[in-house]
Amino acid sequence: MFQSRIILISVLIAATMNANAQSDTTEFACDTTVFGHHYTLCITDQTGHPVEFGNRNDEGQRHGSWCELRGDGTDRAQGEYKNDKRIGTWWASRHEIWKYNRKGEIISKGKACRDCPTF
């Protein structure tokens, strides 16, 4: 499903490295491009399936592009973090756009079609 090159640098148990992580996920460094965005971090569930791709800053906070997969991996939330806060425009699903201010607060929600063909 993901045509990407993942280079395992080290395996980290997310629950021991990040207080916000779930204990049933594994977080590891990677170098991959998924859905057109570059990521340096992959989080998998207990079966090894990817559930999130993202980037962190030097303090370990979510920072930069993030992609949270749902269900079979075709539906996803995707957007940007800045210092652990969602910012800007996020696709909440295939048909929902949420906009966040720089404090990480939702300022609007709307409908759109992310994967619809252009006319």
C-alpha positions, 0 to 999 in steps of 0.5 A: 500500500505504501510505496516508500523506503523506510530505513530503520535507524532505531526502534523506540517504544512510544510509551516510554519515549513520549507521555502522550503516546499509546502503550500499544504503538511503536515509534521509530525513525524512518525516511519516507514519503507518504501521500506526497509529504516527507516524514522522519518518524513512523508509528505502528500498531501492535501488528506492525501496521503504520498508524501515523507518520510525522516529524518532531523537533529537537524537544521531541514535540510534534512539529511539521507534517503529520499524517494519521491513518484510519481504518484501511489506511486510505482515510487519514487526517493530515496537516501541520503541527508546530510545537505539539499544536495543530496549525493551519489547514487539516484534512480531518477526513476525505471530506472535511477540512478543519482550520486551526489558529496558531494556538492550536484551536479550531477556528472553522470546519468545512466540507470539501473533497480531497481525492476528487478528480479536478474538472 
